[in-house]
Amino acid sequence: MYFVDKKYTEHAQFLSAGTFITNQPWIHTERVIDSYEIISPIESTLYIECNNIPYAIESGEILVIPPHTRHKGIKYCEGRMKFHWLHFSSVNLSIHTETEVIQELNVNNADDMIILPVHTNKIDSRRFHVMFNQLLDLYQEKKRNNYLNAYLSCLLHELTSEILSVLTRKNVNGNRLQPIQDWIRIHAFDDVTIDKIADHFKYNKSYLSRIYKENTGIGISEQIITFRLKHAKKLLTETDLSIVQIASEVGYEDSKYFMRLFKKYESITPTQYRKTFFNKHYNKK
């Protein structure tokens, strides 16, 4: 999820910033504030819950907490704890899914946008930390508000630039992987393997497996199973084929293995699935 300002014309307002340091066991207090907060650990892991979602924020990662959000520590941080924190206000940021952001980037100019992650561990945050320290120096020197706001905008643009790099790679890889996903769908009921897919598309097997899961959220082997079980459910409810025949139709010569797999993914046996469907169908009459 991302906080997005599609037209960054009304700039964010800097409120405060600092670096929290402790050498004692420590847990974040529970609170709700009326501004955005960016947290980025430098040393140790920060265990925190926002909107009932737990996070373990490690060194170099970024967490953005929106206004009026209850957040609290969920575990003591042992040893030395050090993290940057930054409070700012913004009227035009709104929450969007990754898919929505990518779609927006395909039709609008990214130069006008600010995109902040709810949580990310995929960016290079080194420049962010350098810029944060510079902003902190300006704040401690009590520079003019307009100066602090301008530098805050630079920092937000830096985060946006890193996020854009991540999203662009995903978008390119996603488009590139669509033919592979289509090929798997067409050949899912054959004797298809990751080796055969990698060989067909001239990819290294390990590389293909990694980028496929990174960009689709599902591994290739699981993708094959998904296509097979989807078709199996169709055959169970629309034909009188036996379980053995259906197993063979979707690529499993070992019907017992098919039944175990079906139960694992559907939490019900093929026979129970068929009976359940027909019972539902009967009740509709």
C-alpha positions, -999 to +999 in steps of 0.1 A: +000+000+000+011+035-007+003+071+002+000+091-030-004+128-039-011+128-076-005+165-080+021+177-055+013+214-057+004+221-021+036+211-004+038+192+028+045+211+060+075+201+082+066+198+119+094+181+137+122+155+135+147+137+156+168+106+162+157+084+191+185+065+209+184+041+238+207+014+252+180+000+275+152-024+267+125-002+252+090-005+237+071+022+217+043+038+238+007+036+225-006+068+209-025+086+182-012+117+166-026+142+141+003+142+116+021+118+093+052+101+108+081+085+090+101+060+110+134+045+098+156+024+122+193+027+120+202+001+146+182-028+158+146-038+149+115-018+159+085-039+167+053-018+162+016-022+154-004+002+133-041-002+127-038-037+142-011-047+117+022-058+132+055-047+117+091-056+124+110-026+110+146-034+104+176-011+098+172+007+065+135+001+062+108+028+061+074+029+078+049+057+072+022+061+098-008+083+087-026+108+110-052+096+136-038+061+135-034+042+168+001+027+170+020+010+197+050-012+204+044-049+205+077-062+217+106-048+236+137-038+216+167-053+232+202-037+231+209-004+214+179+010+196+183+040+172+158+053+146+150+085+127+115+100+131+099+128+112+065+144+115+048+164+087+013+173+076-001+169+041-037+174+029-035+156-004-020+122+004-045+093-001-041+055+003-037+033-029-029-002-037+002-011-057-019-020-087-036+014-085-003+032-084+011+013-114-021+021-133-018+057-124+018+058-135+008+044-169-015+073-176-001+103-157+032+121-153+052+107-124+071+140-121+040+155-105+035+128-079+046+120-044+045+082-036+053+071-001+052+034+011+033+023+041+062+000+047+091-010+024+123-029+027+130-028-011+146+006-015+181+019-011+176+043+019+212+055+022+205+088+005+173+093+025+193+090+057+219+115+045+192+139+036+174+133+069+205+142+088+208+174+068+172+183+075+177+176+112+207+200+112+186+227+096+158+221+121+182+223+150+196+255+136+161+269+136+160+277+099+129+293+084+098+272+079+098+277+042+134+264+041+124+233+061+093+227+040+114+229+008+139+204+021+112+181+033+098+181-002+132+171-015+133+142+010+098+131-001+108+133-037+139+111-029+116+085-013+093+087-044+122+083-067+133+051-049+097+037-049+093+046-086+124+025-094+108-005-076+074-001-092+089+004-127+109-028-124+077-046-113+057-031-141+082-041-167+087-076-153+049-080-150+044-072-186+073-095-196+059-123-175+024-123-189+033-145-219+049-170-195+018-171-173-004-175-204+019-204-216+016-221-182-022-218-183-023-234-218+001-262-210-008-267-173-024-301-180+006-315-198+038-328-183+050-293-176+079-285-153+099-254-143+128-267-163+107-270-195+093-235-190+127-219-184+141-237-214+111-226-236+116-190-227+154-191-226+156-181-189+179-194-161+156-216-140+165-200-106+162-165-120+128-172-136+115-188-104+125-158-084+112-130-106+079-149-112+072-152-075+083-116-069+060-102-095+030-125-093+031-134-056+029-171-064+056-197-074+056-214-107+049-248-093+020-234-073+008-216-104+006-249-122-014-264-093-037-235-093-046-238-130-050-276-126-073-275-096-094-247-111-101-270-141-106-300-118-133-282-099-150-273-132-149-310-142-162-321-108-193-299-111-200-301-148-193-337-158-198-372-145-161-381-149-147-402-121-120-388-098-094-410-115-104-396-149-104-360-137-070-365-121-057-377-155-074-349-174-057-322-153-022-338-154-021-362-125-017-399-134-016-407-097-052-401-085-043-405-049-017-378-051-043-356-069-068-362-040-042-353-014-033-321-033-070-312-037-076-316+000-046-296+009-055-266-012-093-267-010-097-282+026-122-307+012-119-339-009-129-340-045-158-362-037-170-339-010-166-309-033-188-326-059-214-335-034-214-300-019-220-284-053-248-307-062-264-300-028-262-263-034-276-267-068-305-288-055-313-262-028-317-235-054-347-252-070 
